[in-house]
Amino acid sequence: MKVLVSGASNGIGLAVCKKFLDLGHEVVGIDIAPASLAHANYTHFIADVRDALPDVDNVNIVVTAAGVQLPDSETINVNLKGTINVVEKYAFQSGIKSVVTIASSSGRNGAEFPMYSASKGGVIAYTKNVALRLAKYGATANSVSPGGVKTSVNAPVMDDPKLWQAVLDESLLGKWAEPEEIADFVYFLSVVNKSMTGEDLLIDNGEILKSNFIWK
Ligand SMILES: NC(=O)c1ccc[n+]([C@@H]2O[C@H](COP(=O)([O-])OP(=O)(O)OC[C@H]3O[C@@H](n4cnc5c(N)ncnc54)[C@H](O)[C@@H]3O)[C@@H](O)[C@H]2O)c1
């Protein structure tokens, strides 16, 4: 299958590209940064998801992972409007099989920078809208909402031992996910899954669930 991945040069997007390439698929990556991998089945475009995007024919799977975690409103432009720009450009044609957007647990509980949480809540709602419009092609659309994932965007807390311990203590399982784990879920939702659509999958090590039963 032909898989288009935004945010392909680092973190979760890069892990998604490697997963599909390892399993023999053709991958087209889009990122503002240069390619981080070289492979016979990989094509890279340097492009900004906020702008005009390159023409790519016959895309079967769209995965949107391009995102930023900033306190300003550019976060809405990249994370929400950029996601919409990518999906509208590549998904609505007869070859489409599935769309997976990378949202965030903060789109469900609001626990992040305000613009970031709002952008991700928007991605979750937009993905449901995509599911409604893609059904006529027999295609699915789902979002994935990771909690903490060990990528360089989180260096400010990961590189500070005190903050890192405080962050880990927030989750039920006392850890964060690796980007490769998120890629596994993306693969399942986009290739194996046939019947789940319009849903948001939370992968947060039990961070939102964490609560204590108080009794006399
Ligand atoms: N890492 C986490 O803890 C975490 C948790 C929940 C959700 N997410 C989401 O997962 C996605 C990937 O995050 P990550 O941690 O892998 O981040 P990352 O910074 O490692 O990778 C993001 C990639 O997107 C690219 N990018 C940024 N702005 C772009 C633009 N305007 N146009 C094209 N490409 C652009 C970057 O160059 C980078 O390669 C993001 O949407 C992020 O919000 C991450």
The ligand as an ORCA input file, in Angstrom:
! r2SCAN-3c Opt
* xyz 0 1
  N       5.718     13.125     22.140
  C       4.610     13.145     22.870
  O       4.658     13.018     24.115
  C       3.272     13.304     22.197
  C       2.131     13.023     22.951
  C       0.888     13.183     22.353
  C       0.790     13.590     21.039
  N       1.933     13.865     20.340
  C       1.760     14.319     18.965
  O       2.409     13.431     18.091
  C       2.847     14.115     16.926
  C       4.320     13.846     16.728
  O       5.011     14.335     17.885
  P       6.516     13.938     18.183
  O       6.651     13.861     19.653
  O       6.929     12.827     17.310
  O       7.218     15.308     17.753
  P       8.581     15.549     16.960
  O       8.917     16.982     17.175
  O       9.574     14.520     17.336
  O       8.151     15.312     15.440
  C       7.262     16.188     14.801
  C       7.672     16.323     13.344
  O       6.756     17.252     12.729
  C       7.512     18.122     11.906
  N       6.792     19.391     11.738
  C       6.589     20.351     12.672
  N       5.930     21.377     12.147
  C       5.702     21.080     10.839
  C       5.057     21.743      9.770
  N       4.529     22.976      9.932
  N       4.984     21.137      8.568
  C       5.534     19.888      8.389
  N       6.168     19.225      9.362
  C       6.241     19.800     10.571
  C       8.831     18.313     12.623
  O       9.854     18.783     11.767
  C       9.086     16.905     13.162
  O       9.822     16.116     12.248
  C       2.539     15.599     17.171
  O       1.318     15.929     16.549
  C       2.392     15.678     18.671
  O       1.560     16.730     19.077
  C       3.165     13.719     20.882
*
